Amino acid sequence: MIRFVDWGPIIMDPGWQKSINNSLRHSFKIAARQMEALAKVYVPVKTGELQGSITGRVRQPAGKIYIELLATAEHAEWVEYGTGKRGKGSYLGGGAASPADMETLGLPSFYNHGAVSGVYAQPYLRPALINVMKLMGEWKD
């Protein structure tokens, strides 16, 4: 799961807070739909199971608001991050990375590529996330 934008608690007059939260939620819903649509275009399709499992939604727990872009198919991580020797480093553009680097770039540090030959990463969530963030002016290369 990839999470985007984490707004801390907004403390102000309750009427204004509700108005701002509604505006943010509306904008975030639009961005979530765009991310979902792009991810569904970018994902490699064989059976359509993975493509059908992609969802972009707005979450708003305890005074925070963020977009959650996820794919729930069992093989979602294998496609996004790759597997085995071929997959290791292909998600990050080649080369080994530290666990901290992997988490910063969206690859969980607990992800184990394994020792088999495997397959190269075919990212579809991260490119969708980055492209929508660029449109919003929130991504710096």
C-alpha positions as CSV (number, residue, x, y, z in Angstrom):
1,M,0.0,0.0,0.0
2,I,1.3,3.5,-0.9
3,R,0.1,6.4,1.2
4,F,0.2,10.0,-0.1
5,V,0.0,13.2,1.8
6,D,-0.3,13.3,5.6
7,W,-2.0,16.4,6.9
8,G,-1.7,16.8,10.6
9,P,-4.6,17.9,12.7
10,I,-6.2,21.2,11.7
11,I,-7.0,23.3,14.7
12,M,-9.4,26.2,14.1
13,D,-13.0,27.3,14.4
14,P,-15.1,24.1,13.9
15,G,-17.1,25.7,11.0
16,W,-14.0,26.7,9.1
17,Q,-12.4,23.3,9.8
18,K,-15.4,21.5,8.4
19,S,-15.3,23.7,5.3
20,I,-11.6,23.2,4.7
21,N,-11.8,19.4,5.3
22,N,-14.7,19.1,2.8
23,S,-12.7,21.1,0.2
24,L,-9.6,19.0,0.8
25,R,-11.6,15.8,0.8
26,H,-13.1,16.7,-2.6
27,S,-9.7,17.5,-4.1
28,F,-8.2,14.4,-2.7
29,K,-11.1,12.3,-4.1
30,I,-10.3,13.7,-7.6
31,A,-6.6,12.9,-7.2
32,A,-7.4,9.4,-5.9
33,R,-9.6,8.7,-8.9
34,Q,-6.8,10.0,-11.2
35,M,-4.2,7.8,-9.5
36,E,-6.4,4.7,-9.7
37,A,-7.2,5.3,-13.4
38,L,-3.5,5.8,-14.3
39,A,-2.4,2.7,-12.3
40,K,-5.0,0.7,-14.2
41,V,-3.5,1.9,-17.5
42,Y,0.1,1.2,-16.4
43,V,-0.4,-2.2,-14.9
44,P,0.5,-5.2,-17.1
45,V,-2.7,-7.2,-17.8
46,K,-2.8,-10.9,-18.2
47,T,-6.1,-12.0,-16.6
48,G,-7.4,-8.6,-15.3
49,E,-7.4,-9.7,-11.7
50,L,-4.6,-7.3,-10.7
51,Q,-6.0,-4.4,-12.7
52,G,-9.4,-5.0,-11.1
53,S,-8.0,-5.0,-7.6
54,I,-6.5,-1.4,-7.9
55,T,-8.3,1.2,-5.7
56,G,-7.6,4.8,-4.9
57,R,-9.5,6.2,-1.9
58,V,-9.4,9.0,0.6
59,R,-8.9,8.1,4.3
60,Q,-9.6,10.5,7.1
61,P,-8.7,9.0,10.5
62,A,-8.4,11.1,13.6
63,G,-8.0,14.6,12.1
64,K,-5.7,13.5,9.2
65,I,-6.4,13.1,5.6
66,Y,-4.5,11.1,3.0
67,I,-4.9,9.2,-0.2
68,E,-4.5,5.4,-0.2
69,L,-3.6,3.8,-3.5
70,L,-3.4,0.0,-3.3
71,A,-3.7,-3.2,-5.2
72,T,-5.1,-6.2,-3.3
73,A,-4.5,-9.1,-5.7
74,E,-2.2,-11.7,-4.3
75,H,0.5,-11.0,-6.9
76,A,0.4,-7.2,-6.7
77,E,3.7,-6.8,-4.9
78,W,5.5,-9.3,-7.2
79,V,4.5,-7.2,-10.2
80,E,5.2,-3.8,-8.6
81,Y,8.6,-4.7,-7.0
82,G,9.8,-7.7,-9.1
83,T,11.0,-11.0,-7.7
84,G,14.3,-12.8,-7.4
85,K,17.7,-11.7,-8.8
86,R,16.2,-9.9,-11.7
87,G,13.7,-8.0,-9.5
88,K,16.2,-6.9,-6.9
89,G,17.2,-3.3,-7.7
90,S,15.0,-3.1,-10.9
91,Y,12.3,-1.2,-9.0
92,L,14.8,1.4,-7.9
93,G,16.5,1.8,-11.2
94,G,19.2,-0.8,-10.7
95,G,21.7,-1.3,-7.9
96,A,21.4,-2.3,-4.3
97,A,19.7,0.0,-1.9
98,S,19.6,0.2,1.9
99,P,16.3,-0.7,3.7
100,A,15.8,3.1,4.4
101,D,16.3,3.9,0.7
102,M,13.8,1.2,-0.2
103,E,11.1,2.5,2.1
104,T,11.7,6.1,0.9
105,L,11.2,5.0,-2.7
106,G,8.1,2.9,-1.9
107,L,9.6,-0.5,-1.5
108,P,9.0,-2.0,1.9
109,S,12.2,-3.0,3.7
110,F,10.7,-6.3,4.6
111,Y,10.1,-7.3,1.0
112,N,12.3,-10.3,0.1
113,H,13.1,-10.8,-3.5
114,G,14.4,-14.3,-2.9
115,A,17.3,-16.2,-4.6
116,V,15.7,-17.5,-7.7
117,S,16.2,-15.8,-11.1
118,G,12.7,-14.1,-10.9
119,V,11.2,-11.3,-12.9
120,Y,11.9,-7.6,-13.3
121,A,9.8,-5.0,-11.5
122,Q,6.9,-3.6,-13.5
123,P,5.8,-0.6,-11.4
124,Y,2.3,0.7,-11.9
125,L,1.3,2.2,-8.6
126,R,4.3,4.4,-8.0
127,P,4.3,5.9,-11.5
128,A,0.6,6.7,-11.2
129,L,1.2,8.3,-7.8
130,I,4.2,10.4,-9.1
131,N,2.4,11.6,-12.3
132,V,-0.7,12.8,-10.4
133,M,1.5,14.5,-7.7
134,K,3.4,16.3,-10.6
135,L,0.1,17.6,-11.9
136,M,-0.7,18.8,-8.5
137,G,2.7,20.5,-8.1
138,E,3.5,18.2,-5.2
139,W,6.4,16.2,-6.7
140,K,9.9,17.6,-7.2
141,D,12.3,15.7,-9.4
